[in-house]
Amino acid sequence: MQIKFLGTRGSIPAPGMDTVKYGGNTSCVEVTSDEGIRIIIDAGTGIRKINKNFKLDSENIVKLFFTHSHWDHLQGLPFFNQLFVPDRKINFFINKIYFEEIKDAIIKQMSGKTFPVQFDSLPSVIKFIEVDKKYVFNANFTLELCENYHPGGSTGLKFTDGNKIFVFITDNEIKLLKERGLYPNLVEFCKNADIIAHDGQYLDADMRIKKGWGHSTIEDLVKLFIDCNVKIGIFTHHDPERKDDEVDEMEQWANDEIKKQNSTIKIIAAKEDLIIEV
């Protein structure tokens, strides 16, 4: 299984000299199974990076999963060139719980008033698919869902490809999960994954003002990664105000803390074009 990060910024694009290393595009990740099935997670502005050398997967169907309806996870979709390919088959996967609201947000984003090309006029063939807790692509490649704690709701994803596991959870506030006694559910969902990529937008010091905004801290993630016995922990959805050197400091602090806990977990700050093989 291959994971490629195309957009790692949270909330709003953050272009500029201070964000070159980790990138300024909003959330988008590609997951490709060993058999060549590819699914794109979210359509932040990072999705434009796919356009130049796009190739169909082994099923000849473009697949996107939308975690939630906030704009930083949808705003790149109208600029995804596959929408404009005549008769291109595209499947939009959405958690059953949020199906109608996300579908509505996608369509309204291309209403003519908010974007010049209307959704109904696209030449591609788009199918909306409800996912109820689990989706089986084939006998070897499956997707499971969990509920995140985020204003308006959000979905966490677990991909299993043979005996390899990748968990992607963005827009999830671990501190509030703990307050509500739901943290064990998160650990159970993520346990023994090879790689966990999780929202780490904030520091504990930020939470005096930003508690309830639906994001986790790097301090939260160190404990989560240890509790889940993960091999590699990745933090993503970087704050738009966070400069490259500040993200560097977060990564260094996290790895130093891991060593203090006598753990061998490697923690990585997600950056655009990062590719990891599981």
PyMOL commands that set and color helices and strands:
alter all, ss='L'
color gray80, all
select helices_A, chain A and resi 17-19+45-50+71-73+77-79+81-84+96-109+119-121+174-179+183-190+204-210+218-228+244-260
alter helices_A, ss='H'
color red, helices_A
select strands_A, chain A and resi 2-7+28-32+38-41+62-66+89-95+125-131+134-136+141-147+155-161+164-169+195-199+232-236+266-269+275-277
alter strands_A, ss='S'
color yellow, strands_A
deselect
rebuild
show_as cartoon
